[in-house]
Structures are given as C-alpha cells and as structure tokens.
Amino acid sequence: MIHWGVNALNHGSSLAVFKDGLLLSNQGSSSDELDSKIITSALHVGAPDQIFWYERPWIKKARQLYAGQWRRALDMDVLPRKYLKAQHYAPITYTPHHGSHAAAGYYTSPFNHCAIVVLDAIGEFECATIWEGKHGELRKVWSRSYPNSLGLFYSAFTDLLGMTPIQDEWKLQAMSEKGNPKIFYYRVKKYFTGLLELNYNFHKGVKDQKFYIDSIEDECNLAAAVQLVFEEQIEMIMLKAKELTDTDCLVYMGGCAMNSATNKKIVEPMWPYRWSLPNPGDPSSSIGAVLYHTKQRLHNHNFGVAKHLAISV
C-alpha cells in the first residue's frame, strides 16, 4: 500500500510518501503549491492508494467565514479534492490540523507515555492543544481556539516591527535579546487575561494602540516585552500539560516550538525528556497526516537535528 501525506495551499507545502508502512521521503518547498518535481518523484514509487490531507478543509472554511476572510472561504479551487485531482486522484482522508502536528511528534518519538503540546498561529479553529500520548493512542486533553492564538500574537508584533510574519519571527527573538522588556511590558501584558485568553484579535495586526517606535532601541525594547509575555504564557501552558498528563516526557510541535530562547529558558528545565522534529511546523504535518490514521511508530527513522530544542530521550 502506498500512502501520501499532503500539506499544501498553506505557508509552504510538503509531500510524505509511505510504502507498506515505511516512510520513503518527505519533500517540501516554500511554495504553497506542490512542486511538480516532487509529485513526479513520488509517482516513481507508484500511484498512491490513499491520500491523507493535513487538515479539514470545511472546518477551515468555517473559521475563515467567522474571521471575515470571505474571499478565501468562498474559493472552492483550494478544496483538496479539486486541487489534487489535477495532480493525481486517489481517495482522500482529512485530518484535524492539530492532530497532524500531534501525530507527527508522538509517533516519531521514542516515548510510550508523554504530553504533546501543539502551539501555532492558526489552522482550523484550534490554535493551541495539549494531548496525551499513551500506549500508541492520542487523546486531546486541552485546547484554545481562535482568536486566542500565541502564534498570531507573536506574528502580529513581528509585522508591527517591519518584518514578515510567519517567516521572520526568529528576528524578533534575536532583537529581544538586546532590549529591556520593562519599557513596554505592561502594555503588551494587558492583552492576556489568563492562560492563553486574549481580549484582542491579533489576526488583524496590532491596530488598537500606538507604540511610538522611534529608534532601534525602541524596537528591541518592544521585542523584549513581547518575548517575555510569550515566555510567561509558554510556562503556564507547560505547567498545564504536566498537570493533565502526569509525565516527565514532552513532545513539542507547531510553529511556536521554534522559539529556541524560550525553549532553553522555560521548556528544557521543566521537562527532563523532550522530543521534537527538525521543523515542528506545517512541513512535518504531511507525515503526521498519515500517522494520525495509521498510528504506526517511526522512532527508528533518522529525521535530523532539531536545532530549536535540545532533544533528551
């Protein structure tokens, strides 16, 4: 049996090819469209018997309608069945967006019992989830939904500081190391009323108040405040994960997991045993889309080095 896991029409794309339970490849590109060369390479293995899509398109469209993204919600050309038919048709099974993240992490990890924390900007409605992985099964135990998004919060300030959101967040992290968080801390902190509970929708950017950034020093100070508030939220989420799963093993997935400064300061001291993939964001969701349904373990596969998190297994 040949299975394809597909992540596309998003921020980049990737295609995972499995044959008889073995992961043969997971190729991706920065383009939202699947590269024709990647498709051709995959077809050399054989035509897929089943395609697993990394999210549920109709749930995503419902969220887009809720968010007022009418043009995207009404664009039927991006429906996977229509899009993939132009590439290669096979039965398509849809996967919860955060389920793809969680499965990619858990089923590639060496852990039998662990907490899985998934934090990203936005997929369908969920923006943050905690799962328990135990005896080969996944169980979601906590979640926060749009617009309560730590990823959107961080990306909105990335945009405010003149950088490209969903791309240059690492630059904001680097700037934060040169700034004083106290200058803007309380103005940034006031957006949160609790554990990933926001009183403002960052999907539309930071437009509710003016921060009066007049110098590089101001930029670094604001970045430092954003980073500190981000770290505070991560600490609360990780404590919640420990409370709900009663384990010392963590699988950390989603775009927010790429914040290496927070990982070194908050995550690593809290969790003795840790696992993540080299890219814990959407590129690995192509793998997770398959594993979510097949529940097979790939912990002997060489995925490379996860530079954002010190792996300890």
N, C-alpha and C positions, 0 to 999 in steps of 0.2 A: 504494500500500500504506500502510495506517495501522498504526503500531506504538505500543503503550503500554508504558511502563516504570513499574513499580509498586513503591513502598516503603510497606508498611503493617503493622499489627499489631505495631508496634515503638514506639520513642520518637518519636512523630510519624508523619506519613505524607506522601507526595507522589506525584504522577502526571505523568509526562512524555508528551507527545503528539508523535509524529513522523509526518509525511506525506511520502511519496516522498523520504525521506532528510533532510528539513528538520525541525528542532526548532521546533514551533509554540508550545509552552508547557511549563512545569514548575511546577505549582501544588502547594502543600503547606499543612499545618495542624499545630498542636500536638497534635491528636487522633490516637490510634492508628488510628482508623477513617478511611477515605477519606470526605471530605465529599461529601454528595450534590450540592452545587452544583458542586464540581469535576468530578464524574462527568458531570453534565448539560452543563457547558461543553465537556468533552472530546467528548461524543457529538454536539455540534453540528458537529464536523469530520467525523464519520462513525463507524460502528461499527469497532472495531479488528479487523484481520485476524490480529494476533498480539500476545500479551501477554508481556512479559518481567518475571519476578519477580526481585527484587534479591538473593535468597539461595536456598539449597537446603533446603527445609523438613525433609526427613527427616534430613539431616545435623545440622541444628539440634536436632531432637528427640533424636537420639542423644547430643549433647552435654548436653542437659538431663537425660537419664537418668543420664549419667555424673556430672553435678553434683548429683544428688539432687533435681532440680526435677520431681518426679513429676506434680504436677497440671498443669503446663504441658506436659510431654511427652505426657501422655495426652489432652490437649484436642484433639480432632480438628476442632473448629469453626474452628480457626485455620489449617487447611490451605488454601493459596491456591485450589486448585480448587473447594473447597466455599465458601469465602468470596466469591470473585469471581463465582461463578455467580449469587449473589444480586444482584450489581451488573450484570455483563454478561459473558456467556460468550464466550470465544474460546480458541483453543489457547494453552497456557501453556508457556513455556520458562523453566527455572530457571537461576540464575546463581550462581557462588561469591560469597559475601558480599564478600570482599576483592577478587575480580575486578571486582565492580561499582564499588568505590571506585577501583581502579587504572584501569579503563577511563574512568570519568568524568573523571579527571585527565588521563590521557595523550591521549585523543582530542579533548579540548578545548584542549590545549596547542599551542604553535607548534613543539614540538620533534620532530625525527625520531628522535634517539637521546637517551635520558635514563634516569636512575634514577627509579623511583617508589617512595616509601616510604609505606606504609599502616599507621597505628597507631590502634587504637581500644580500646574496653573489651572487647567480646566480640560475636561474630556467630554463627558456627557453632562450629568449634573454634579456628580461627586468630585470634590477637589482634594479630599483627604480621607484616608481609610486606614483602619488598623485591622489586621487579620490574625487569626491563629492558625498556624500550620501544625498539624499533628497526625502522625501515622499516615502520611500521604494524602490527607484531606485538608482543604482550605475552608475556614469559617470566618466570615466578616463579623467583627465584634463592636465596631465603632465607625462613625463616618461624619463628615461635614460636607454640605453641598453648596453649590453656587448660590450667592456670590462670596461665601466665606472661604476664600482661597488665599493661602500663604504665597503660592506661586504668583498669582495676579498682583498681590501686594508688592512683592519684590520686583516684578517686571514693570509695574507702573512707575516706580521710582527710578528704575533703570532708564525708562523713557524720559522721565522728567529731567534727568541729568544729561540728556542729549545722546544717549546710547540706544542701540537697537534691542528692544525687548525680545525675549525668548532666544537670545543669542549672546548678548553682552553682559549678562548678569555677573559673570566672573570679573568683569572690570569694576563693577560696583563693589564687589567683595574686596578687590585689591585697593580701591580708593578708601574703603572703610578703615583700613589699617593705618592710614595717615591722618585720620580725623579724630575729633573729640565728640563723642556721642551725646554729651550733656547739653550741647547747644540746642539741638533740635529734638531731644529725646521725648519730652512730654507732648509735643505737637504730633509726633509720629505715634507715640504710645496710645494716644486717645482714640485712635481708630479701632482698637480692640477692647471689647467689653468683657472678655473671658477667654476660655480655651477655644481658639480659632473661631471666635464670634466677632464679626465685623459690623460696624454701624455705617459702612460706606462701601459702595461697589467700585472696586478698582478696575473693573473691566473697561471703564470709560476713561481711565487715566486718573492723575491727581489734578482735579479741577475745582475742588471745593475750598482750597485755601492757597495763598501765595507764600512761598518760602523765601523769596527775595535772595536768590543766589547771585552774588556779585563777584565772586572770586573762586579760584581753585580751592582755597581753604574752606569756603562755604560748602562747596561740592563735597569735599572729603568729610566735613562735619555732618552733613545730611546723610551721606552714605554710612557713616559710622553709627548714626542713630537708627537707621533702617536695619543695619546688620544686627545691632543689639536687640531690637524688638523681635527680629526674626529668630535670634538665638533663644530668647525667652519663650517664644511660642514652641520652638522645637523641644526645649526642655520639658515643657508641660505635656506635649504630645507623647514624648518618650516615656515619661512617668506614667501616663495613662496606659500606654502599651504594656508596661511592666505590670501594672495593676490588673489588667484584663487577661493577661496570658500566663502570668506567674512562671516566667522563664528568663534565663540569662542570655538567650540566643536571639539575635536580631537579624532580620533581612530588611534592608533599606532600599526602597525603589522610588522612582519618579524623579522629575527634574530637580526638585528641591534637594534631593540627596547629593547633588553635585557641589553643594556649598562646603568645600573642604575645611574652611576655617571653623565653621560650626561643628562639623564632624569631629575635628581634633579637640575642640574645647568642651563640647557637650556630649556628643554621641559616644565617642570611644571610651571615655572614662566611665560611662554609665553601663555599657554592655561589654562583658568580658569576651563574648563570642559574636563575631559580626561577619556578614556576607553581603555583597552587592555585585552587580555586573559592571564591567568597564564603562558602559553607558546605560545607566539605570532608567533613562527616559524612554521616549516612544520607539527609538530604533530597536530596542530589545523586546518590544511588545509583539513583534512578529513571531518570536519564539514563544512568548507567553500565551499568545492566542491559541497555539496548538496544545501546549502543555496544560492549559486550563481545562481542556476537554479530555485529553488522553491520560493525564495525571501520571505521566512517566517521569522517572528521575534521570537527570543528566549530570549528576555531580562528578562524574569522571571526565567530563569534557573540558578541554583547555579553552577558557574564554579570554585569557589575557589578564592584564593587571588593572585593577580598579584603583586609579590614582586618587580619586576623591575620598576614599575611605580605607583605613588600614584594616585589611582583612585579617581576622583571627578566628580560626576554626579548630 
